[in-house]
Amino acid sequence: MQTIWSLFTGRKNKLSVASKLKCIRWSKGHAHAGAEAEFELRTLCVGDGAKVKVTCRTQKGKKLDKVEGVVFRNRWRGSVVITGKMKAGDCVYLEAKLSKIKIEGVSNLIPIRAPIDEEDKS
């Protein structure tokens, strides 16, 4: 569909676009207890330097870790620490907030696997 502009070109015009959280997704389909789990946050029409806070929670809503970062080119990559207390089979998800522009979102659930050291022994 073609965009039709009805504003005058000889003067300043204000144009606003809606910012959105496109997705927040895990780098892998699982995480290991006692290790870091990486993720990527993608946005649409968010300016460089926008502050973002991501909280990792258990399936029951218990907070595990919180990290902060800055969006650059509509993207931010980070990682959270999954505590060693988590059991294999538990699930975690991420909550993302860009509070200044009032955008929030959540990721999908991923399962927790046994710590890496224990997997190597079996």
C-alpha positions as CSV (number, residue, x, y, z in Angstrom):
1,M,0.0,0.0,0.0
2,Q,1.3,3.4,-0.9
3,T,1.7,6.1,1.7
4,I,0.1,9.4,0.9
5,W,1.5,12.6,2.6
6,S,-0.9,15.5,3.0
7,L,1.5,17.8,4.8
8,F,3.2,20.9,3.3
9,T,6.9,20.5,2.4
10,G,7.8,24.1,2.8
11,R,7.5,24.1,6.6
12,K,8.3,22.0,9.7
13,N,5.9,19.2,10.4
14,K,5.7,16.9,13.4
15,L,5.5,13.2,12.7
16,S,5.3,10.7,15.5
17,V,5.7,6.9,15.3
18,A,4.8,4.3,17.8
19,S,7.6,2.5,19.5
20,K,7.2,-1.3,20.1
21,L,8.9,-4.2,21.7
22,K,9.2,-6.6,18.8
23,C,10.4,-9.6,20.8
24,I,12.5,-10.8,23.7
25,R,13.9,-14.3,23.1
26,W,16.3,-16.7,24.5
27,S,19.5,-17.6,22.6
28,K,18.9,-21.3,23.3
29,G,15.8,-23.4,24.0
30,H,17.0,-24.3,27.5
31,A,19.1,-22.9,30.4
32,H,21.5,-24.7,32.8
33,A,21.2,-24.3,36.6
34,G,24.2,-22.3,37.9
35,A,25.1,-20.8,34.6
36,E,24.3,-17.7,32.5
37,A,21.6,-17.7,29.9
38,E,21.8,-15.3,27.0
39,F,18.9,-13.5,25.4
40,E,18.2,-10.8,22.8
41,L,15.7,-8.0,22.9
42,R,14.4,-6.4,19.6
43,T,12.4,-3.2,19.3
44,L,10.8,-1.1,16.6
45,C,11.3,2.7,16.4
46,V,13.1,2.9,19.7
47,G,16.0,5.5,19.8
48,D,19.6,4.6,20.6
49,G,20.3,4.9,24.3
50,A,16.9,3.9,25.6
51,K,17.3,2.1,28.9
52,V,15.9,-1.3,29.4
53,K,15.5,-3.5,32.4
54,V,15.1,-7.3,32.2
55,T,14.0,-9.5,35.0
56,C,14.3,-13.3,34.9
57,R,11.5,-15.1,36.8
58,T,10.5,-18.7,37.6
59,Q,7.3,-20.1,36.2
60,K,5.7,-19.2,39.6
61,G,6.9,-15.6,39.4
62,K,9.9,-15.7,41.7
63,K,12.6,-13.2,40.7
64,L,16.0,-14.9,39.9
65,D,18.1,-12.1,38.4
66,K,17.7,-8.5,37.1
67,V,19.9,-6.8,34.4
68,E,19.9,-3.4,32.8
69,G,21.2,-2.3,29.5
70,V,20.8,0.2,26.6
71,V,19.1,-0.3,23.2
72,F,21.3,0.3,20.2
73,R,20.0,0.0,16.7
74,N,16.7,-1.5,18.0
75,R,18.6,-4.4,19.7
76,W,20.1,-5.3,23.0
77,R,21.8,-8.6,23.9
78,G,22.3,-9.6,27.5
79,S,22.4,-12.5,29.9
80,V,21.0,-13.5,33.2
81,V,22.3,-15.9,35.9
82,I,20.2,-18.9,36.6
83,T,20.7,-19.9,40.3
84,G,22.1,-23.3,41.1
85,K,19.0,-23.9,43.3
86,M,16.9,-24.4,40.2
87,K,15.9,-28.1,39.5
88,A,15.9,-29.7,36.2
89,G,12.5,-29.4,34.6
90,D,11.7,-26.0,36.2
91,C,10.9,-23.2,33.7
92,V,12.0,-19.6,33.5
93,Y,10.9,-16.5,31.5
94,L,12.0,-12.9,31.0
95,E,10.1,-9.6,31.7
96,A,11.4,-6.6,29.8
97,K,10.5,-2.9,30.6
98,L,11.5,0.2,28.8
99,S,9.9,2.5,31.4
100,K,10.6,5.9,29.8
101,I,8.6,5.0,26.8
102,K,6.2,2.7,28.6
103,I,6.8,-0.5,26.8
104,E,6.7,-4.0,28.4
105,G,6.8,-7.5,27.3
106,V,7.6,-11.1,28.2
107,S,9.5,-14.0,26.6
108,N,8.5,-17.6,26.2
109,L,9.2,-20.2,29.0
110,I,12.3,-22.3,28.7
111,P,13.1,-25.4,30.8
112,I,16.0,-25.6,33.2
113,R,18.5,-28.5,32.8
114,A,20.9,-29.9,35.3
115,P,24.2,-28.0,36.0
116,I,26.8,-28.5,33.3
117,D,29.2,-30.3,35.7
118,E,26.6,-32.9,36.5
119,E,25.7,-33.5,32.9
120,D,29.4,-34.2,32.0
121,K,29.7,-36.9,34.7
122,S,26.7,-39.0,33.4
